[in-house]
Amino acid sequence: MRKNPLKAAFRQQQPIINGWLAIPSGYSAEIAGHQGYDCVTVDLQHGMIDFASALSMLQAISATPATPLARVGSNEPAQIMRLLDAGAWGIICPMISTPEQAKQFVAACRYPPLGNRSFGPARALLYGGKDYPQYANEEILTLAMIETREGLEHLDAILDTDGLDGVFIGPNDLSLTLTGQASAESQNPEMLDAIERVLTRCHAHQKLAGIFCTSGEAAASRLAQGFHFVTPANDVMQLGRAAREAIAAAQGKTAPVRGTSGY
């Protein structure tokens, strides 16, 4: 089976830079995959992407050096299994707030006896190789999103979940639940403490710590802080930023600063 380089990178404590796609386009996915990202995530939660688009995007990413990942819309086993069968080499699952939810998520990603994933790897065999069923449990990456106060309260129990590789902070939702405002770069003390707590507990449990960021500079700061896996904005944010900068340059002006958004 095709090895998952993200797991190897984490074992070697190498930073992982993740691209994030909300626009439903195989062409855009292929472009992103050739830019130097270690992995590229197809977002089925807040992106404008359905399964048919996700399939073409996973196929496009598979033709590039990047590892294809998917964020599912919810902790729903059927969608998780279908995206794995389509060739996602890892799943990011939103709104994991209890150890029971974490166990349900991981179980959907693992074949028996380690989970309850239904057998039918379909395209995963084409991308991964004929021995995919024998090694998928070892290679598929599982990241649970911490986005709620309840998730913070149950953080250690979530991190104790067998088969969970790590957690990924959704900073907008976490900020919204803690401070009443969705801000990926919030400087609210409670938000800063929450992020530091997630990072510290991930290191204590030897689990991967990931976070969504609003820019490359913000991602560099998070890596320096100790995070292993960072997403430097998504395609929508990057497209808008590049367009504003190009227009401003053409007009001889400074590009206007827009509100940041990250999920």
KOLGUMI-934065 format. One line per 3 residues: number of its first residue (from 1); their letters; for each residue x, y, z of C-alpha. Coordinates in nm, 2 decimals, padded with zeros to 4 digits. Each point is the difference from the previous one (the first is absolute). Layout:
residues N
NUM	a	X:Y:Z; ...
end
This chain:
residues 263
1	mrk	00.00:00.00:00.00; 00.10:00.36:-00.06; 00.15:00.13:00.32
4	npl	-00.14:00.31:00.16; 00.29:00.26:00.01; -00.19:00.21:00.25
7	kaa	00.04:-00.27:00.26; 00.36:-00.03:-00.07; 00.05:00.37:00.02
10	frq	-00.16:00.01:00.34; 00.21:-00.28:00.13; 00.31:00.19:-00.12
13	qqp	-00.14:00.33:00.15; 00.00:00.17:-00.34; -00.25:00.28:-00.06
16	iin	-00.30:-00.08:-00.22; -00.14:00.28:-00.22; -00.36:-00.07:-00.11
19	gwl	-00.19:00.16:-00.29; -00.38:00.05:00.04; -00.25:00.01:-00.28
22	aip	-00.36:00.14:00.02; -00.05:00.06:-00.37; -00.13:-00.31:-00.19
25	sgy	00.25:-00.04:-00.28; 00.22:-00.28:-00.10; 00.22:00.25:-00.19
28	sae	00.05:00.21:00.31; 00.07:-00.31:00.21; 00.27:-00.11:-00.25
31	iag	00.16:00.35:00.01; 00.00:00.00:00.38; 00.16:-00.35:00.01
34	hqg	00.30:00.12:-00.21; 00.08:00.30:00.22; 00.20:-00.18:00.26
37	ydc	-00.26:-00.08:00.26; 00.06:-00.33:00.19; -00.37:-00.07:-00.02
40	vtv	-00.32:00.17:-00.13; -00.33:-00.02:00.17; -00.33:-00.01:-00.19
43	dlq	-00.26:00.17:00.23; -00.35:-00.14:-00.01; -00.12:00.18:00.31
46	hgm	00.03:00.37:-00.09; 00.13:-00.03:-00.35; -00.25:00.01:-00.30
49	idf	00.09:-00.37:-00.07; -00.22:-00.30:-00.05; 00.12:-00.36:-00.03
52	asa	00.03:00.00:-00.38; 00.22:00.31:00.01; 00.20:-00.15:00.29
55	lsm	00.07:-00.31:-00.20; 00.14:00.19:-00.29; 00.20:00.22:00.24
58	lqa	00.15:-00.31:00.18; 00.09:-00.15:-00.34; 00.17:00.33:-00.10
61	isa	00.20:00.03:00.33; 00.10:-00.37:-00.04; 00.18:00.09:-00.32
64	tpa	00.22:00.25:00.19; 00.26:-00.04:00.28; -00.25:00.11:00.27
67	tpl	-00.19:-00.25:00.21; -00.38:00.02:-00.04; -00.21:00.07:00.31
70	arv	-00.36:00.08:00.06; -00.20:00.19:00.26; -00.34:-00.16:00.04
73	gsn	-00.31:00.20:00.07; -00.08:-00.18:00.32; 00.09:-00.31:00.20
76	epa	-00.22:-00.22:-00.22; 00.15:-00.34:-00.07; -00.14:-00.05:-00.35
79	qim	00.16:00.32:-00.13; 00.33:-00.07:00.17; 00.01:-00.35:-00.15
82	rll	-00.10:00.12:-00.35; 00.28:00.26:-00.01; 00.26:-00.26:00.12
85	dag	-00.13:-00.23:-00.28; 00.05:00.29:-00.24; 00.36:00.03:00.09
88	awg	00.03:00.24:00.29; 00.32:-00.09:00.19; -00.13:00.17:00.32
91	iic	-00.31:00.15:00.14; -00.05:00.32:00.21; -00.32:-00.03:00.19
94	pmi	-00.17:00.32:00.14; -00.17:00.06:00.34; 00.15:-00.29:00.20
97	stp	-00.09:00.09:00.36; -00.01:-00.33:00.19; 00.21:-00.32:00.01
100	eqa	-00.31:-00.19:-00.13; -00.01:00.22:-00.31; 00.37:-00.05:-00.05
103	kqf	-00.04:-00.38:00.02; -00.28:00.01:-00.25; 00.21:00.20:-00.24
106	vaa	00.30:-00.22:00.03; -00.21:-00.32:-00.03; -00.13:00.12:-00.34
109	cry	00.36:00.04:-00.12; 00.12:-00.35:00.11; -00.09:-00.34:-00.14
112	ppl	-00.09:-00.27:00.26; 00.11:-00.10:00.25; 00.12:00.36:00.07
115	gnr	-00.31:00.16:-00.12; -00.32:-00.04:-00.21; 00.10:00.13:-00.34
118	sfg	-00.20:-00.18:-00.26; 00.21:-00.18:-00.27; 00.00:00.14:-00.35
121	par	00.32:00.20:-00.06; -00.09:00.07:-00.36; 00.23:00.28:-00.13
124	all	00.22:-00.03:00.31; 00.14:-00.32:-00.15; 00.10:00.19:-00.31
127	ygg	00.18:00.27:00.19; 00.13:-00.21:00.28; 00.07:-00.34:-00.15
130	kdy	-00.15:-00.35:00.02; 00.11:-00.05:00.36; -00.19:00.31:00.11
133	pqy	-00.25:-00.20:00.22; 00.29:-00.16:00.20; 00.17:00.33:00.09
136	ane	-00.27:00.27:-00.02; -00.04:00.00:00.38; 00.36:00.09:00.04
139	eil	00.03:00.27:-00.27; -00.33:00.19:00.01; 00.04:00.33:00.20
142	tla	-00.27:00.09:00.25; -00.03:00.36:00.13; -00.28:00.11:00.24
145	mie	-00.09:00.36:00.00; -00.01:00.18:00.34; -00.25:00.28:-00.04
148	tre	-00.21:00.01:00.32; 00.03:00.06:00.37; -00.12:-00.35:00.05
151	gle	00.28:-00.13:-00.22; 00.26:00.19:00.21; -00.15:-00.15:00.32
154	hld	00.03:-00.35:-00.15; 00.33:00.06:-00.17; 00.21:-00.26:00.18
157	ail	-00.27:-00.27:-00.05; -00.03:00.08:-00.37; 00.38:-00.02:-00.04
160	dtd	00.00:-00.34:00.18; -00.22:-00.14:-00.28; 00.17:-00.30:-00.16
163	gld	00.07:00.06:-00.37; -00.03:00.38:00.02; 00.31:00.16:-00.15
166	gvf	-00.06:00.35:00.13; -00.22:00.30:00.02; -00.06:00.31:-00.21
169	igp	-00.11:00.33:00.15; -00.29:00.17:-00.18; 00.09:00.35:00.13
172	ndl	-00.31:00.19:-00.12; -00.24:-00.24:00.16; 00.21:-00.03:00.31
175	slt	00.02:00.38:00.03; -00.37:00.03:-00.05; -00.08:-00.24:00.27
178	ltg	00.25:00.15:00.25; -00.03:00.37:-00.07; -00.32:00.05:-00.20
181	qas	00.19:00.11:-00.31; 00.14:-00.21:-00.29; 00.36:00.11:-00.03
184	aes	00.28:-00.24:-00.12; 00.26:00.24:00.13; -00.17:00.09:00.33
187	qnp	00.22:00.14:00.27; -00.26:-00.06:00.27; 00.18:-00.15:00.30
190	eml	-00.24:-00.29:00.03; 00.05:-00.08:-00.37; 00.38:00.02:00.03
193	dai	-00.01:-00.23:00.31; -00.22:-00.25:-00.18; 00.23:-00.02:-00.30
196	erv	00.30:-00.04:00.23; -00.18:-00.27:00.19; -00.08:-00.20:-00.31
199	ltr	00.36:00.03:-00.11; 00.14:-00.11:00.34; -00.23:-00.29:00.03
202	cha	00.07:-00.12:-00.35; 00.37:-00.01:00.08; -00.06:-00.18:00.33
205	hqk	-00.21:-00.27:-00.19; 00.25:00.00:-00.29; -00.28:00.08:-00.24
208	lag	00.01:00.23:-00.30; -00.11:00.36:00.06; -00.15:00.19:-00.29
211	ifc	-00.16:00.34:-00.05; -00.16:00.22:-00.27; 00.18:00.33:-00.06
214	tsg	-00.08:00.31:-00.20; 00.33:00.04:-00.18; 00.34:-00.14:-00.05
217	eaa	00.15:00.23:00.26; -00.26:-00.12:00.25; 00.08:-00.36:-00.09
220	asr	00.37:00.06:00.06; -00.08:00.14:00.34; -00.20:-00.31:00.09
223	laq	00.28:-00.23:-00.11; 00.24:00.19:00.21; -00.25:-00.03:00.29
226	gfh	00.02:-00.38:-00.03; -00.29:-00.10:-00.23; 00.08:-00.28:-00.25
229	fvt	-00.27:00.06:-00.26; -00.10:00.34:-00.13; -00.23:00.13:-00.27
232	pan	00.10:00.34:-00.13; -00.35:00.12:-00.11; -00.23:-00.16:-00.26
235	dvm	-00.03:00.05:-00.37; -00.28:00.26:00.03; 00.20:00.21:00.24
238	qlg	00.31:-00.03:-00.21; -00.18:00.09:-00.32; -00.16:00.30:00.15
241	raa	00.33:00.12:00.15; 00.19:-00.05:-00.32; -00.27:00.19:-00.20
244	rea	00.00:00.30:00.24; 00.38:00.02:-00.01; 00.01:-00.02:-00.38
247	iaa	-00.27:00.28:-00.03; 00.18:00.21:00.26; 00.33:-00.04:-00.18
250	aqg	-00.15:00.10:-00.33; -00.15:00.31:00.16; 00.32:00.08:00.18
253	kta	-00.17:-00.05:00.34; 00.03:-00.22:00.31; -00.24:-00.29:00.00
256	pvr	-00.29:00.05:00.24; -00.01:-00.23:00.30; -00.31:-00.21:00.02
259	gts	-00.14:-00.19:00.30; 00.16:-00.34:00.05; -00.20:-00.32:-00.01
262	gy	00.12:-00.35:00.07; -00.16:-00.33:00.05
end
